[in-house]
Amino acid sequence: MDPIQPNQPIQPNQPEKKQIPNQVPETNQPTPPPQDSTSLESFIRQSSAEHPVESTNPSVQWWIQPQPQIIEKVVYKKQRVHGFFRTLTILALVVIGFLMLLETLNVFSLNINGFNLNLIYPIFILFGSVVIWSYKGLFGKIFGLLLFLVVVVGFFTIWVYTSLNPSTETKFGSYISYPFSSSTQYSKLYINNLISDITLIGKETDNFLEWNYWSDRKLLVFSGYKDNFQYYSIKEETNLNLLQNYYSVLSLGVSSTQSLYLYMKNLLSLQKLDLSNTLVKSVKIHSAAMISDIVVWSSVNDLDIESALADITLHLPKDVGVKLTYKHLVWQLELMDFEQKGKWYFESTNIASAQKVINITMRFGAARTKIVWKE
């Protein structure tokens, strides 16, 4: 044992410090970075300048060596749409489409000195489509405006022109009759009009047809012979004055001794058809919208009615049976003494004992239909 040296203090045993590799001495240890993220970058730069220490320790590198921060900024640029010129073009195309629809429905046909304007409607549609496609450019704006002016102002000009030049053949009220022809087995009658109030009854007369007509539009009548029947076609003029009143009243009487096939076509109508004193064999009525009161007689074999909108009351004789095919989308059907045999098919309860059977077909979009038995 070594002797104790005099005048030397006794040092207590202290544990030996373990040297951590690559550790920065405590005397040189900088203070932790502040929590404020906005001063992080300035703090890192200051610390790096005062203590240029390289370290491979990840726990130290995260604040000694600043990591670049990438901020992506997406900017959405709102597209500006020049809706004014585009709207004008669409309005022009709507007018053209409306005119084409009226031509298809045979409401009227526009022509100037014999030139039918419907020949150039497709050109307007194609040209308008190009304008809408390039509406953002100067071409689209200029030609869109020109298209609007040509169509709308042109249509208005024709409207004014026709109002200043009314038809010289207009009839406001007239009585017309056609003689009876006994050389034919039967006759066909076609009635084609726009908006009308029609009354048709059977009459004991020497004339086959006679009527009273009230309207400011001309009524056109065509007649002729074909095979073994005679036909009459009654319709209003198709070349219309745009400011004329399209509503007309027709009171029609037909011979009660001649077999007749009746076909009626109109846009809007009020109809009262009394076939009880006629020899009408077949009736077809096609309309866009109508209010009808129809009296069917035992001479009728087939009745066909089609309409988008309808309010119909049908009177049937009690001594006939009825096979009814009825289709509609909405509204109601009122039947009495009928049995439903299928989804769209009905039969009257007296069909087994009836001396004659009438086939009735009715198709509607929306309708109120009432079928009653005539005493």
Secondary structure as UniProt FT lines:
FT   TURN            6..7
FT   TURN            21..22
FT   HELIX           26..28
FT   HELIX           37..39
FT   HELIX           40..50
FT   HELIX           58..64
FT   HELIX           83..104
FT   TURN            105..106
FT   STRAND          111..112
FT   TURN            113..114
FT   STRAND          115..116
FT   HELIX           117..119
FT   HELIX           121..133
FT   TURN            134..136
FT   HELIX           138..148
FT   HELIX           149..153
FT   HELIX           154..164
FT   TURN            168..169
FT   STRAND          174..179
FT   TURN            182..183
FT   STRAND          186..203
FT   STRAND          207..214
FT   STRAND          219..226
FT   TURN            227..228
FT   STRAND          229..236
FT   TURN            242..243
FT   STRAND          247..255
FT   TURN            256..257
FT   STRAND          259..274
FT   TURN            276..277
FT   STRAND          279..295
FT   TURN            298..299
FT   STRAND          302..317
FT   TURN            318..319
FT   STRAND          320..327
FT   STRAND          330..334
FT   STRAND          338..340
FT   STRAND          345..348
FT   TURN            349..353
FT   STRAND          356..374
//
